[in-house]
Amino acid sequence: MLARAVRHWLLALQFFTRIPVTGRLAQWVGYSPAMLRASAAHFPGVGWVVGAWSALVLVVSAWALPAQPASAWVAAVLCTAAGVWLTGAFHEDGLADTADALGGMVERERALVIMKDSRIGSYGAVALVLALLTKVGLLALLEQSGLVWAAAGVLGAHVTSRWAPLWIIHALPYVGDADGSKSKPLADALDAGALWVGTGWWLAAIGVTLALQPSWRWLGPVLAALLALALMRRWLARRLQGFTGDTLGATQQVTELAFYLGLAVALGVSVPVGG
């Protein structure tokens, strides 16, 4: 049971990051469409790796840079770049494609065709620039509120934002190109067991954030991410009557930003930080 879970987690890690699973380890992990489908439950586990790596870069950068106001921005840029590099901009690409397809008021069938186009249009470019600028700005703001808050927030955001798409997969049907999409093997509806596994990964991350900074303020980012998830689900149901691999990436990006924003707002409430 544990060995199978580790195999599925390693398969998800290989699929969603640049981390290679090769040689004897790859032979031990194995591969099949059924395994890839089962690995969806471990998406938040991938968030643990990406979040820990990004938080480490943030902390090391903050310690190494001079104590100047601009240093928080530099550390935020390096943290963001570290996450983008490790994932190969996988989710950012999904955000751009989703923005291009759904940014204009085109019909559902036309939106699905646009989403398959590898070129980035004006909606996608604007969405990417705004998302990256907002992410860097929020991370710099969080760092100035406290490095521990920022580092814990990065971990919580990456895990939460990879837990959120599981609920999209669970609630909506897949409507992408079944023949041309590499995401199709993992896009089938998730059962309750897979959701519980993913939720276990997420609860563990929330437990770590609470251990690092015990505070009611973590309600802010969690509620903000859940609201963003609900809005994404409603939007996809209305515009596409389902989801695609690209919209899962967009959901990850939107809920990650919502988590940072919710934490920044919670930290701005005028009560003692330890409250």
C-alpha positions in Angstrom: 0.0 0.0 0.0 2.7 2.5 1.0 5.0 1.4 -1.9 2.2 1.9 -4.4 1.5 5.4 -3.0 5.2 6.3 -3.3 5.2 5.1 -6.9 2.1 7.2 -7.7 3.7 10.3 -6.0 7.0 9.8 -8.0 5.0 9.5 -11.2 3.2 12.8 -10.4 6.5 14.4 -9.5 8.0 13.4 -12.8 4.9 14.6 -14.8 4.6 18.0 -13.2 8.2 19.0 -12.5 11.7 18.8 -14.1 12.8 16.3 -11.5 13.8 13.1 -13.4 12.8 9.7 -12.4 15.2 7.5 -14.3 17.2 4.3 -14.3 16.3 1.6 -11.7 14.0 4.1 -9.9 12.0 4.5 -13.1 11.8 0.7 -13.5 10.5 0.4 -9.9 7.9 3.1 -10.4 6.6 1.8 -13.7 4.0 3.5 -15.9 0.5 2.9 -17.2 -2.5 5.2 -17.9 -4.1 3.8 -14.8 -1.1 4.7 -12.6 -1.1 8.2 -14.1 -4.8 8.5 -13.3 -4.1 7.3 -9.7 -1.3 9.8 -9.4 -3.7 12.7 -9.5 -4.4 12.1 -5.8 -0.8 13.1 -5.1 -0.8 16.5 -6.9 -0.7 18.3 -3.5 2.3 16.1 -2.7 4.1 17.6 -5.7 3.2 21.0 -4.2 5.2 20.0 -1.1 8.3 19.7 -3.2 7.8 22.9 -5.3 6.7 24.8 -2.3 9.6 23.7 -0.1 12.1 24.5 -2.9 10.5 28.0 -3.6 10.4 28.8 0.1 14.1 27.7 0.5 15.1 30.1 -2.3 13.1 32.9 -0.7 14.7 32.4 2.7 18.2 32.0 1.4 17.8 35.1 -0.8 16.5 37.2 2.0 19.4 36.2 4.3 22.0 36.7 1.6 20.8 40.1 0.2 21.6 43.3 2.0 19.0 44.8 4.4 17.5 47.1 1.9 13.8 47.6 0.9 14.5 46.4 -2.6 15.8 43.1 -1.4 12.3 41.8 -0.6 11.4 42.3 -4.3 14.6 40.6 -5.5 13.9 37.6 -3.2 10.3 37.5 -4.4 11.4 37.4 -8.0 14.0 34.7 -7.3 11.4 32.6 -5.4 8.9 32.9 -8.3 11.6 32.1 -10.9 12.6 29.0 -8.9 9.1 27.7 -8.9 8.6 28.4 -12.6 11.9 26.7 -13.4 11.2 23.6 -11.4 7.7 23.1 -13.0 8.8 24.2 -16.5 6.1 26.9 -16.5 3.6 24.0 -16.8 0.8 25.8 -14.9 1.6 29.3 -16.3 1.2 27.8 -19.8 -2.3 26.5 -18.8 -3.2 30.0 -17.5 -2.2 31.7 -20.7 -4.1 29.2 -22.9 -7.2 29.4 -20.7 -7.1 33.3 -20.8 -6.8 33.2 -24.6 -9.7 30.8 -24.9 -12.0 32.3 -22.4 -10.9 35.9 -22.3 -13.1 36.8 -25.2 -16.8 36.1 -25.5 -16.5 33.2 -28.0 -18.6 30.1 -28.2 -17.6 27.0 -26.3 -16.5 25.1 -29.4 -14.3 28.0 -30.6 -12.8 28.3 -27.1 -11.8 24.7 -27.1 -10.1 25.1 -30.5 -8.2 28.2 -29.3 -7.0 26.4 -26.2 -5.3 23.8 -28.4 -3.2 26.5 -30.1 0.3 26.6 -28.7 0.7 30.3 -29.6 0.1 32.9 -26.9 -2.4 35.6 -27.8 -3.0 39.0 -26.2 -5.3 37.7 -23.4 -2.8 35.0 -22.5 0.1 37.5 -22.5 -1.7 40.0 -20.3 -2.8 37.2 -17.9 0.7 35.9 -17.5 2.2 39.4 -16.9 -0.4 40.4 -14.4 -0.2 37.0 -12.6 3.6 37.1 -12.3 3.6 40.8 -11.2 0.9 40.2 -8.7 2.7 37.1 -7.3 6.0 39.0 -7.0 4.3 41.9 -5.3 2.4 39.8 -2.8 5.5 37.8 -1.9 7.5 40.9 -1.3 4.7 42.3 0.8 4.5 39.0 2.8 8.3 39.0 3.3 8.2 42.5 4.7 5.5 41.3 7.2 7.9 38.5 8.3 10.1 36.0 6.6 8.6 33.1 8.4 5.1 34.2 7.4 6.3 34.5 3.8 8.1 31.1 3.7 5.2 29.3 5.4 2.8 31.0 3.0 4.8 29.9 0.0 4.6 26.2 1.1 0.9 26.5 2.0 0.0 28.2 -1.3 1.8 25.6 -3.5 0.1 22.7 -1.8 -3.3 24.3 -1.6 -3.2 25.4 -5.2 -2.5 21.8 -6.2 -5.2 20.4 -4.0 -7.8 22.8 -5.6 -7.8 21.2 -9.1 -8.7 17.8 -7.6 -12.1 19.3 -6.8 -12.5 20.5 -10.4 -11.7 17.0 -11.7 -14.2 15.5 -9.2 -17.0 18.0 -10.0 -16.8 18.5 -13.8 -16.4 16.3 -16.8 -13.3 16.4 -19.1 -14.1 18.2 -22.3 -10.6 18.5 -23.9 -9.2 16.6 -26.9 -9.1 13.1 -25.7 -6.7 12.1 -28.5 -4.3 15.0 -28.4 -4.1 15.8 -24.7 -1.4 14.3 -22.5 -3.6 15.2 -19.5 -6.4 12.9 -20.6 -5.2 9.8 -18.7 -5.3 11.7 -15.4 -8.5 13.7 -16.1 -11.1 11.1 -15.3 -13.4 11.8 -12.3 -11.7 11.2 -9.0 -13.3 9.0 -6.4 -13.7 9.8 -2.7 -10.5 7.8 -1.8 -8.3 9.9 -4.1 -9.8 13.1 -2.7 -9.0 11.9 0.8 -5.4 11.2 -0.2 -5.1 14.7 -1.7 -6.7 16.2 1.3 -4.3 14.4 3.6 -1.4 16.1 1.8 -3.1 19.4 2.1 -4.0 19.1 5.8 -0.4 18.2 6.5 0.8 21.4 4.8 -1.7 23.5 6.8 -0.4 21.8 10.0 3.1 22.8 9.1 2.1 26.4 8.5 0.3 26.5 11.8 3.4 25.0 13.6 5.6 27.7 12.0 3.2 30.5 12.8 0.3 29.6 15.2 -2.4 32.0 14.3 -6.0 32.4 13.3 -4.7 34.4 10.3 -4.3 31.2 8.2 -8.1 31.3 7.9 -7.7 34.2 5.5 -5.6 32.5 2.8 -7.6 29.2 3.1 -10.9 31.0 2.7 -9.6 33.1 -0.2 -8.3 30.0 -2.0 -11.6 28.2 -1.5 -13.5 31.2 -2.9 -11.2 31.3 -5.9 -11.8 27.6 -6.4 -15.6 28.0 -6.3 -15.5 30.9 -8.8 -13.3 28.9 -11.1 -15.6 25.9 -10.9 -18.6 28.1 -11.7 -16.8 29.8 -14.6 -15.7 26.6 -16.2 -19.1 25.0 -15.7 -20.8 28.0 -17.4 -18.3 28.6 -20.2 -17.1 25.0 -21.1 -19.5 22.7 -19.2 -16.3 20.9 -18.0 -12.6 21.3 -17.8 -9.4 20.7 -19.7 -5.8 20.2 -18.7 -5.1 23.9 -19.3 -7.9 25.0 -17.0 -6.5 22.9 -14.3 -3.3 24.8 -14.6 -5.2 28.1 -14.6 -7.0 26.9 -11.4 -3.6 26.3 -9.8 -2.4 29.7 -10.6 -5.6 31.5 -9.5 -5.8 29.7 -6.2 -2.1 30.3 -5.5 -2.6 34.0 -6.0 -5.7 34.0 -3.9 -3.8 32.2 -1.0 -1.1 34.9 -1.0 -3.7 37.7 -1.2 -5.8 36.2 1.6 -2.7 35.9 3.8 -1.6 39.5 3.0 -5.1 40.8 3.9 -5.2 38.7 7.1 -1.8 40.1 8.2 -3.1 43.6 7.6 -5.8 43.2 10.2 -4.9 45.5 13.1 -4.5 42.9 15.9 -1.2 41.5 17.3 0.5 39.3 14.8 0.7 36.4 17.2 -3.1 36.6 17.8 
